[in-house]
């Protein structure tokens, strides 16, 4: 995997953050279908990557405020587990408009990196079982592949089993 600099209009706050941290990553563009609703599954299928290796970035309201959850597209977010990982009692999915305002990204293209406001982040523990994982580069139709440990370090995330089978 090589360090990829932003070029060809593919620079996003997420790729800028990776490049600034001198982290090795690879960009994987694909043709996004505007009618797609399951963005992570679309990315996995378009790139030929197992759904367990593509991670979606979700934002939830936890007792203490907004938090980011990074879970495999093969499953769902366990809201109770997310709340517990952050020392809370309950969590609910955050309002879309609030998420887009806070992160600076649109739904379907939210990256855990390069958000307008750094939020507490929890990465599902399954990510650590892979040499590299894929997640949104900050826009629909573009995925980043990098080591999960780099994602955890750059987002100051904790890891916990927050995903569940769908």
SETOR-389170 format. One line per field, with one value per atom (N, C-alpha, C): x, y, z; residue number from 1; atom name; residue in three letters. Coordinates in nm, 2 decimals. Example, Ala and Ser with C-alpha at 12.3 -4.5 7.8 and 13.67 -1.06 7.14 Angstrom:
u <- (1.32|1.23|1.32|1.28|1.37|1.29)
v <- (-0.57|-0.45|-0.33|-0.22|-0.11|0.00)
w <- (0.78|0.78|0.78|0.71|0.71|0.79)
num <- (1|1|1|2|2|2)
atomo <- (N|CA|C|N|CA|C)
residuo <- (ALA|ALA|ALA|SER|SER|SER)
***
This chain:
u <- (0.09|0.00|0.09|0.06|0.14|0.07|0.15|0.09|0.04|-0.09|-0.15|-0.17|-0.12|-0.14|-0.27|-0.34|-0.46|-0.43|-0.50|-0.48|-0.61|-0.63|-0.74|-0.87|-0.87|-0.99|-1.04|-0.96|-1.00|-0.96|-0.90|-0.87|-0.99|-1.00|-1.10|-1.04|-1.11|-1.05|-0.99|-1.05|-1.00|-0.86|-0.85|-0.72|-0.61|-0.65|-0.56|-0.51|-0.60|-0.55|-0.46|-0.48|-0.39|-0.26|-0.26|-0.13|-0.05|-0.12|-0.05|0.01|-0.05|0.00|0.10|0.13|0.22|0.18|0.05|0.00|-0.02|0.02|0.01|-0.14|-0.19|-0.33|-0.34|-0.45|-0.48|-0.63|-0.65|-0.78|-0.84|-0.97|-1.04|-1.17|-1.16|-1.28|-1.37|-1.50|-1.59|-1.71|-1.78|-1.90|-2.01|-2.05|-2.16|-2.29|-2.39|-2.52|-2.61|-2.65|-2.73|-2.86|-2.90|-3.02|-2.99|-2.86|-2.83|-2.86|-2.91|-2.94|-2.85|-2.80|-2.70|-2.56|-2.51|-2.38|-2.26|-2.25|-2.14|-2.15|-2.27|-2.28|-2.25|-2.29|-2.27|-2.11|-2.04|-1.90|-1.83|-1.88|-1.82|-1.84|-1.96|-1.99|-1.92|-1.91|-1.84|-1.69|-1.63|-1.49|-1.45|-1.55|-1.53|-1.46|-1.50|-1.44|-1.54|-1.50|-1.60|-1.66|-1.79|-1.87|-1.81|-1.74|-1.68|-1.56|-1.50|-1.38|-1.41|-1.54|-1.58|-1.65|-1.61|-1.67|-1.75|-1.87|-1.95|-1.93|-1.94|-1.93|-2.07|-2.11|-2.24|-2.22|-2.31|-2.31|-2.43|-2.41|-2.52|-2.52|-2.63|-2.65|-2.63|-2.53|-2.51|-2.54|-2.55|-2.58|-2.49|-2.37|-2.27|-2.27|-2.34|-2.34|-2.32|-2.28|-2.26|-2.14|-2.14|-2.03|-2.03|-1.91|-1.89|-1.88|-1.95|-1.93|-1.89|-1.78|-1.73|-1.75|-1.84|-1.88|-1.88|-1.87|-1.87|-2.01|-2.01|-2.13|-2.21|-2.14|-2.20|-2.30|-2.30|-2.39|-2.45|-2.49|-2.56|-2.49|-2.51|-2.46|-2.54|-2.48|-2.54|-2.54|-2.65|-2.65|-2.62|-2.67|-2.64|-2.50|-2.43|-2.29|-2.21|-2.25|-2.18|-2.19|-2.31|-2.33|-2.24|-2.24|-2.16|-2.01|-1.97|-1.83|-1.78|-1.88|-1.85|-1.89|-1.93|-1.96|-2.11|-2.19|-2.33|-2.43|-2.55|-2.66|-2.74|-2.75|-2.83|-2.78|-2.81|-2.77|-2.88|-2.89|-2.99|-2.92|-2.96|-2.90|-2.93|-2.83|-2.84|-2.92|-2.98|-3.05|-2.95|-3.00|-2.91|-2.86|-2.94|-2.90|-2.79|-2.81|-2.71|-2.58|-2.59|-2.47|-2.39|-2.46|-2.39|-2.33|-2.40|-2.35|-2.22|-2.23|-2.12|-2.00|-2.02|-1.91|-1.85|-1.94|-1.89|-1.91|-1.96|-1.98|-2.13|-2.16|-2.30|-2.31|-2.44|-2.46|-2.43|-2.37|-2.33|-2.18|-2.13|-1.99|-1.92|-1.97|-1.91|-1.79|-1.68|-1.55|-1.53|-1.47|-1.43|-1.32|-1.25|-1.13|-1.17|-1.11|-1.12|-1.26|-1.33|-1.45|-1.43|-1.53|-1.52|-1.50|-1.56|-1.55|-1.51|-1.40|-1.36|-1.46|-1.51|-1.61|-1.55|-1.60|-1.56|-1.59|-1.49|-1.51|-1.48|-1.57|-1.55|-1.55|-1.44|-1.42|-1.46|-1.54|-1.57|-1.44|-1.43|-1.31|-1.28|-1.38|-1.35|-1.25|-1.24|-1.15|-1.01|-0.97|-0.83|-0.79|-0.89|-0.86|-0.81|-0.81|-0.77|-0.64|-0.56|-0.44|-0.48|-0.58|-0.63|-0.78|-0.85|-0.99|-1.02|-1.15|-1.19|-1.30|-1.30|-1.40|-1.41|-1.52|-1.54|-1.43|-1.39|-1.29|-1.35|-1.48|-1.54|-1.63|-1.66|-1.76|-1.81|-1.93|-1.98|-1.90|-1.87|-1.79|-1.64|-1.60|-1.45|-1.43|-1.35|-1.31|-1.16|-1.13|-0.99|-0.96|-0.84|-0.79|-0.67|-0.67|-0.56|-0.56|-0.45|-0.44|-0.54|-0.62|-0.71|-0.64|-0.52|-0.45|-0.43|-0.40|-0.38|-0.51|-0.63|-0.76|-0.78|-0.76|-0.78|-0.69|-0.57|-0.47|-0.51|-0.55|-0.57|-0.71|-0.80|-0.93|-0.93|-0.83|-0.82|-0.93|-0.96|-1.08|-1.05|-1.15|-1.14|-1.20|-1.16|-1.22|-1.31|-1.42|-1.51|-1.60|-1.66|-1.75|-1.89|-1.90|-2.02|-2.11|-2.06|-2.13|-2.21|-2.32|-2.40|-2.45|-2.47|-2.52|-2.65|-2.67|-2.80|-2.90)
v <- (-0.12|0.00|0.12|0.21|0.33|0.45|0.55|0.68|0.75|0.79|0.85|0.99|1.08|1.22|1.26|1.36|1.41|1.46|1.40|1.45|1.42|1.48|1.45|1.49|1.59|1.63|1.53|1.44|1.34|1.38|1.50|1.55|1.58|1.53|1.55|1.58|1.64|1.66|1.53|1.41|1.28|1.25|1.27|1.23|1.33|1.46|1.56|1.52|1.48|1.44|1.32|1.22|1.11|1.15|1.23|1.28|1.36|1.45|1.53|1.44|1.33|1.24|1.14|1.15|1.06|0.92|0.89|0.75|0.70|0.57|0.50|0.47|0.51|0.47|0.46|0.40|0.39|0.44|0.51|0.56|0.46|0.43|0.34|0.41|0.48|0.54|0.43|0.46|0.37|0.46|0.41|0.48|0.47|0.58|0.58|0.60|0.51|0.52|0.61|0.72|0.82|0.76|0.65|0.58|0.49|0.47|0.37|0.43|0.34|0.38|0.32|0.20|0.13|0.16|0.27|0.32|0.23|0.17|0.08|-0.04|-0.10|-0.22|-0.19|-0.08|-0.04|-0.03|0.03|0.04|-0.10|-0.19|-0.32|-0.40|-0.39|-0.46|-0.41|-0.27|-0.21|-0.24|-0.25|-0.27|-0.42|-0.51|-0.65|-0.68|-0.61|-0.63|-0.69|-0.79|-0.85|-0.74|-0.75|-0.65|-0.64|-0.74|-0.73|-0.63|-0.60|-0.52|-0.37|-0.35|-0.21|-0.16|-0.05|0.01|0.13|0.14|0.26|0.35|0.48|0.58|0.63|0.61|0.65|0.75|0.84|0.93|0.92|0.90|0.88|0.99|1.01|1.09|1.00|1.02|0.95|1.04|0.99|1.08|1.20|1.19|1.30|1.39|1.35|1.43|1.34|1.40|1.33|1.24|1.12|1.03|0.96|0.92|0.85|0.70|0.62|0.47|0.43|0.34|0.29|0.14|0.09|-0.06|-0.12|-0.25|-0.31|-0.30|-0.28|-0.27|-0.40|-0.51|-0.64|-0.65|-0.56|-0.57|-0.43|-0.42|-0.30|-0.25|-0.13|-0.07|-0.11|-0.16|-0.19|-0.06|0.01|0.14|0.13|0.02|0.00|-0.02|-0.10|-0.12|0.00|0.09|0.22|0.30|0.32|0.40|0.35|0.22|0.16|0.18|0.17|0.19|0.34|0.43|0.57|0.61|0.51|0.54|0.59|0.58|0.62|0.51|0.55|0.45|0.42|0.53|0.51|0.59|0.55|0.62|0.60|0.70|0.69|0.76|0.72|0.77|0.92|1.00|1.15|1.20|1.31|1.38|1.40|1.37|1.38|1.52|1.62|1.76|1.80|1.76|1.79|1.72|1.59|1.52|1.58|1.62|1.69|1.82|1.90|2.03|2.01|1.91|1.89|1.83|1.73|1.66|1.73|1.81|1.87|1.78|1.66|1.56|1.53|1.48|1.44|1.29|1.26|1.12|1.03|0.92|0.83|0.86|0.97|1.01|1.05|1.02|1.06|0.98|1.05|0.98|1.00|0.90|0.93|1.02|1.05|1.14|1.28|1.38|1.52|1.58|1.54|1.61|1.75|1.83|1.97|1.98|1.89|1.89|1.75|1.74|1.60|1.55|1.44|1.37|1.25|1.21|1.08|0.97|0.88|0.78|0.64|0.55|0.41|0.33|0.25|0.16|0.02|-0.05|-0.19|-0.27|-0.35|-0.43|-0.52|-0.56|-0.65|-0.59|-0.46|-0.39|-0.44|-0.47|-0.50|-0.64|-0.71|-0.85|-0.84|-0.72|-0.71|-0.63|-0.66|-0.58|-0.44|-0.43|-0.30|-0.31|-0.19|-0.18|-0.07|-0.06|0.04|0.13|0.26|0.34|0.47|0.54|0.66|0.76|0.80|0.91|1.05|1.06|1.19|1.23|1.14|1.16|1.03|1.03|0.90|0.87|0.74|0.70|0.69|0.71|0.71|0.65|0.55|0.48|0.49|0.49|0.49|0.35|0.29|0.17|0.20|0.17|0.19|0.09|0.09|0.00|0.05|-0.04|0.00|0.07|0.03|0.10|0.25|0.28|0.42|0.50|0.44|0.50|0.53|0.43|0.44|0.55|0.55|0.65|0.79|0.81|0.95|1.00|0.92|0.96|0.96|0.91|0.89|0.80|0.70|0.62|0.51|0.46|0.34|0.23|0.11|-0.01|-0.08|-0.13|-0.21|-0.29|-0.40|-0.47|-0.40|-0.31|-0.23|-0.27|-0.36|-0.41|-0.54|-0.56|-0.68|-0.73|-0.86|-0.91|-0.85|-0.83|-0.78|-0.88)
w <- (0.00|0.00|0.00|-0.09|-0.10|-0.04|0.00|0.04|-0.09|-0.08|-0.20|-0.17|-0.25|-0.23|-0.30|-0.25|-0.32|-0.46|-0.55|-0.69|-0.77|-0.88|-0.96|-0.89|-0.80|-0.74|-0.63|-0.59|-0.49|-0.35|-0.33|-0.20|-0.11|0.01|0.10|0.24|0.33|0.47|0.52|0.49|0.54|0.48|0.35|0.28|0.32|0.34|0.39|0.53|0.61|0.75|0.74|0.66|0.65|0.59|0.49|0.43|0.53|0.60|0.70|0.81|0.85|0.95|0.89|0.76|0.70|0.71|0.70|0.71|0.57|0.55|0.43|0.41|0.29|0.26|0.11|0.06|-0.08|-0.10|-0.20|-0.24|-0.34|-0.32|-0.41|-0.45|-0.57|-0.63|-0.69|-0.70|-0.77|-0.81|-0.91|-0.96|-0.87|-0.80|-0.71|-0.78|-0.75|-0.81|-0.72|-0.78|-0.70|-0.64|-0.69|-0.64|-0.52|-0.49|-0.39|-0.25|-0.16|-0.03|0.07|0.04|0.13|0.08|0.12|0.07|0.09|0.21|0.24|0.16|0.15|0.07|-0.08|-0.12|-0.26|-0.28|-0.19|-0.20|-0.20|-0.11|-0.10|-0.23|-0.28|-0.41|-0.53|-0.53|-0.65|-0.64|-0.52|-0.51|-0.50|-0.49|-0.47|-0.34|-0.23|-0.10|-0.01|0.07|0.17|0.26|0.28|0.36|0.50|0.55|0.68|0.69|0.57|0.57|0.53|0.50|0.47|0.59|0.64|0.77|0.74|0.80|0.78|0.91|0.88|0.99|1.03|1.15|1.20|1.31|1.32|1.43|1.52|1.65|1.74|1.85|1.91|2.03|2.15|2.23|2.35|2.47|2.59|2.70|2.71|2.67|2.68|2.55|2.45|2.32|2.20|2.09|1.97|1.98|1.91|1.91|1.78|1.73|1.61|1.63|1.56|1.56|1.43|1.42|1.30|1.31|1.22|1.23|1.09|1.08|0.95|0.88|0.75|0.68|0.68|0.71|0.72|0.83|0.93|1.04|1.07|1.20|1.25|1.37|1.40|1.53|1.64|1.75|1.88|1.96|1.96|2.03|2.18|2.24|2.39|2.41|2.32|2.34|2.31|2.22|2.19|2.32|2.37|2.50|2.61|2.63|2.74|2.71|2.59|2.56|2.59|2.59|2.62|2.76|2.84|2.98|2.99|2.89|2.90|2.92|2.92|2.94|2.81|2.73|2.61|2.50|2.38|2.26|2.15|2.06|1.95|1.83|1.72|1.60|1.59|1.56|1.55|1.43|1.44|1.33|1.22|1.10|0.98|0.96|0.97|0.95|1.05|1.17|1.28|1.25|1.20|1.17|1.06|0.95|0.84|0.88|0.96|1.01|1.09|1.18|1.28|1.21|1.12|1.06|0.94|0.87|0.74|0.62|0.64|0.54|0.52|0.40|0.37|0.41|0.45|0.48|0.36|0.38|0.27|0.23|0.28|0.26|0.38|0.50|0.62|0.65|0.67|0.71|0.86|0.92|1.06|1.08|0.97|0.97|0.91|0.96|0.90|0.92|1.03|1.06|1.11|1.09|1.14|1.29|1.36|1.51|1.55|1.62|1.67|1.77|1.74|1.83|1.89|2.01|2.06|1.96|1.94|1.84|1.89|1.85|1.89|1.76|1.74|1.63|1.67|1.60|1.63|1.64|1.74|1.77|1.65|1.57|1.46|1.36|1.36|1.26|1.28|1.41|1.44|1.39|1.34|1.29|1.14|1.08|0.94|0.94|0.83|0.81|0.77|0.68|0.64|0.63|0.65|0.64|0.54|0.50|0.41|0.48|0.46|0.51|0.42|0.43|0.34|0.35|0.23|0.22|0.23|0.25|0.27|0.16|0.07|-0.03|-0.08|-0.13|-0.19|-0.32|-0.33|-0.44|-0.42|-0.30|-0.27|-0.13|-0.13|-0.01|0.02|0.15|0.19|0.24|0.21|0.27|0.35|0.48|0.56|0.68|0.75|0.87|0.98|1.04|1.14|1.26|1.29|1.41|1.38|1.25|1.21|1.23|1.19|1.21|1.35|1.44|1.58|1.64|1.60|1.65|1.61|1.48|1.43|1.48|1.51|1.57|1.72|1.78|1.92|1.97|1.89|1.92|2.03|2.08|2.16|2.07|2.10|2.03|2.13|2.08|2.16|2.06|2.11|2.02|2.01|1.92|1.91|1.78|1.71|1.59|1.63|1.56|1.58|1.44|1.43|1.30|1.26|1.13|1.09|1.07)
num <- (1|1|1|2|2|2|3|3|3|4|4|4|5|5|5|6|6|6|7|7|7|8|8|8|9|9|9|10|10|10|11|11|11|12|12|12|13|13|13|14|14|14|15|15|15|16|16|16|17|17|17|18|18|18|19|19|19|20|20|20|21|21|21|22|22|22|23|23|23|24|24|24|25|25|25|26|26|26|27|27|27|28|28|28|29|29|29|30|30|30|31|31|31|32|32|32|33|33|33|34|34|34|35|35|35|36|36|36|37|37|37|38|38|38|39|39|39|40|40|40|41|41|41|42|42|42|43|43|43|44|44|44|45|45|45|46|46|46|47|47|47|48|48|48|49|49|49|50|50|50|51|51|51|52|52|52|53|53|53|54|54|54|55|55|55|56|56|56|57|57|57|58|58|58|59|59|59|60|60|60|61|61|61|62|62|62|63|63|63|64|64|64|65|65|65|66|66|66|67|67|67|68|68|68|69|69|69|70|70|70|71|71|71|72|72|72|73|73|73|74|74|74|75|75|75|76|76|76|77|77|77|78|78|78|79|79|79|80|80|80|81|81|81|82|82|82|83|83|83|84|84|84|85|85|85|86|86|86|87|87|87|88|88|88|89|89|89|90|90|90|91|91|91|92|92|92|93|93|93|94|94|94|95|95|95|96|96|96|97|97|97|98|98|98|99|99|99|100|100|100|101|101|101|102|102|102|103|103|103|104|104|104|105|105|105|106|106|106|107|107|107|108|108|108|109|109|109|110|110|110|111|111|111|112|112|112|113|113|113|114|114|114|115|115|115|116|116|116|117|117|117|118|118|118|119|119|119|120|120|120|121|121|121|122|122|122|123|123|123|124|124|124|125|125|125|126|126|126|127|127|127|128|128|128|129|129|129|130|130|130|131|131|131|132|132|132|133|133|133|134|134|134|135|135|135|136|136|136|137|137|137|138|138|138|139|139|139|140|140|140|141|141|141|142|142|142|143|143|143|144|144|144|145|145|145|146|146|146|147|147|147|148|148|148|149|149|149|150|150|150|151|151|151|152|152|152|153|153|153|154|154|154|155|155|155|156|156|156|157|157|157|158|158|158|159|159|159|160|160|160|161|161|161|162|162|162|163|163|163|164|164|164|165|165|165|166|166|166)
atomo <- (N|CA|C|N|CA|C|N|CA|C|N|CA|C|N|CA|C|N|CA|C|N|CA|C|N|CA|C|N|CA|C|N|CA|C|N|CA|C|N|CA|C|N|CA|C|N|CA|C|N|CA|C|N|CA|C|N|CA|C|N|CA|C|N|CA|C|N|CA|C|N|CA|C|N|CA|C|N|CA|C|N|CA|C|N|CA|C|N|CA|C|N|CA|C|N|CA|C|N|CA|C|N|CA|C|N|CA|C|N|CA|C|N|CA|C|N|CA|C|N|CA|C|N|CA|C|N|CA|C|N|CA|C|N|CA|C|N|CA|C|N|CA|C|N|CA|C|N|CA|C|N|CA|C|N|CA|C|N|CA|C|N|CA|C|N|CA|C|N|CA|C|N|CA|C|N|CA|C|N|CA|C|N|CA|C|N|CA|C|N|CA|C|N|CA|C|N|CA|C|N|CA|C|N|CA|C|N|CA|C|N|CA|C|N|CA|C|N|CA|C|N|CA|C|N|CA|C|N|CA|C|N|CA|C|N|CA|C|N|CA|C|N|CA|C|N|CA|C|N|CA|C|N|CA|C|N|CA|C|N|CA|C|N|CA|C|N|CA|C|N|CA|C|N|CA|C|N|CA|C|N|CA|C|N|CA|C|N|CA|C|N|CA|C|N|CA|C|N|CA|C|N|CA|C|N|CA|C|N|CA|C|N|CA|C|N|CA|C|N|CA|C|N|CA|C|N|CA|C|N|CA|C|N|CA|C|N|CA|C|N|CA|C|N|CA|C|N|CA|C|N|CA|C|N|CA|C|N|CA|C|N|CA|C|N|CA|C|N|CA|C|N|CA|C|N|CA|C|N|CA|C|N|CA|C|N|CA|C|N|CA|C|N|CA|C|N|CA|C|N|CA|C|N|CA|C|N|CA|C|N|CA|C|N|CA|C|N|CA|C|N|CA|C|N|CA|C|N|CA|C|N|CA|C|N|CA|C|N|CA|C|N|CA|C|N|CA|C|N|CA|C|N|CA|C|N|CA|C|N|CA|C|N|CA|C|N|CA|C|N|CA|C|N|CA|C|N|CA|C|N|CA|C|N|CA|C|N|CA|C|N|CA|C|N|CA|C|N|CA|C|N|CA|C|N|CA|C|N|CA|C|N|CA|C|N|CA|C|N|CA|C|N|CA|C|N|CA|C|N|CA|C|N|CA|C|N|CA|C|N|CA|C|N|CA|C|N|CA|C|N|CA|C|N|CA|C|N|CA|C|N|CA|C|N|CA|C|N|CA|C|N|CA|C|N|CA|C|N|CA|C)
residuo <- (UNK|UNK|UNK|UNK|UNK|UNK|UNK|UNK|UNK|UNK|UNK|UNK|UNK|UNK|UNK|UNK|UNK|UNK|UNK|UNK|UNK|UNK|UNK|UNK|UNK|UNK|UNK|UNK|UNK|UNK|UNK|UNK|UNK|UNK|UNK|UNK|UNK|UNK|UNK|UNK|UNK|UNK|UNK|UNK|UNK|UNK|UNK|UNK|UNK|UNK|UNK|UNK|UNK|UNK|UNK|UNK|UNK|UNK|UNK|UNK|UNK|UNK|UNK|UNK|UNK|UNK|UNK|UNK|UNK|UNK|UNK|UNK|UNK|UNK|UNK|UNK|UNK|UNK|UNK|UNK|UNK|UNK|UNK|UNK|UNK|UNK|UNK|UNK|UNK|UNK|UNK|UNK|UNK|UNK|UNK|UNK|UNK|UNK|UNK|UNK|UNK|UNK|UNK|UNK|UNK|UNK|UNK|UNK|UNK|UNK|UNK|UNK|UNK|UNK|UNK|UNK|UNK|UNK|UNK|UNK|UNK|UNK|UNK|UNK|UNK|UNK|UNK|UNK|UNK|UNK|UNK|UNK|UNK|UNK|UNK|UNK|UNK|UNK|UNK|UNK|UNK|UNK|UNK|UNK|UNK|UNK|UNK|UNK|UNK|UNK|UNK|UNK|UNK|UNK|UNK|UNK|UNK|UNK|UNK|UNK|UNK|UNK|UNK|UNK|UNK|UNK|UNK|UNK|UNK|UNK|UNK|UNK|UNK|UNK|UNK|UNK|UNK|UNK|UNK|UNK|UNK|UNK|UNK|UNK|UNK|UNK|UNK|UNK|UNK|UNK|UNK|UNK|UNK|UNK|UNK|UNK|UNK|UNK|UNK|UNK|UNK|UNK|UNK|UNK|UNK|UNK|UNK|UNK|UNK|UNK|UNK|UNK|UNK|UNK|UNK|UNK|UNK|UNK|UNK|UNK|UNK|UNK|UNK|UNK|UNK|UNK|UNK|UNK|UNK|UNK|UNK|UNK|UNK|UNK|UNK|UNK|UNK|UNK|UNK|UNK|UNK|UNK|UNK|UNK|UNK|UNK|UNK|UNK|UNK|UNK|UNK|UNK|UNK|UNK|UNK|UNK|UNK|UNK|UNK|UNK|UNK|UNK|UNK|UNK|UNK|UNK|UNK|UNK|UNK|UNK|UNK|UNK|UNK|UNK|UNK|UNK|UNK|UNK|UNK|UNK|UNK|UNK|UNK|UNK|UNK|UNK|UNK|UNK|UNK|UNK|UNK|UNK|UNK|UNK|UNK|UNK|UNK|UNK|UNK|UNK|UNK|UNK|UNK|UNK|UNK|UNK|UNK|UNK|UNK|UNK|UNK|UNK|UNK|UNK|UNK|UNK|UNK|UNK|UNK|UNK|UNK|UNK|UNK|UNK|UNK|UNK|UNK|UNK|UNK|UNK|UNK|UNK|UNK|UNK|UNK|UNK|UNK|UNK|UNK|UNK|UNK|UNK|UNK|UNK|UNK|UNK|UNK|UNK|UNK|UNK|UNK|UNK|UNK|UNK|UNK|UNK|UNK|UNK|UNK|UNK|UNK|UNK|UNK|UNK|UNK|UNK|UNK|UNK|UNK|UNK|UNK|UNK|UNK|UNK|UNK|UNK|UNK|UNK|UNK|UNK|UNK|UNK|UNK|UNK|UNK|UNK|UNK|UNK|UNK|UNK|UNK|UNK|UNK|UNK|UNK|UNK|UNK|UNK|UNK|UNK|UNK|UNK|UNK|UNK|UNK|UNK|UNK|UNK|UNK|UNK|UNK|UNK|UNK|UNK|UNK|UNK|UNK|UNK|UNK|UNK|UNK|UNK|UNK|UNK|UNK|UNK|UNK|UNK|UNK|UNK|UNK|UNK|UNK|UNK|UNK|UNK|UNK|UNK|UNK|UNK|UNK|UNK|UNK|UNK|UNK|UNK|UNK|UNK|UNK|UNK|UNK|UNK|UNK|UNK|UNK|UNK|UNK|UNK|UNK|UNK|UNK|UNK|UNK|UNK|UNK|UNK|UNK|UNK|UNK|UNK|UNK|UNK|UNK|UNK|UNK|UNK|UNK|UNK|UNK|UNK|UNK|UNK|UNK|UNK|UNK|UNK|UNK|UNK|UNK|UNK|UNK|UNK|UNK|UNK|UNK|UNK|UNK|UNK)
***
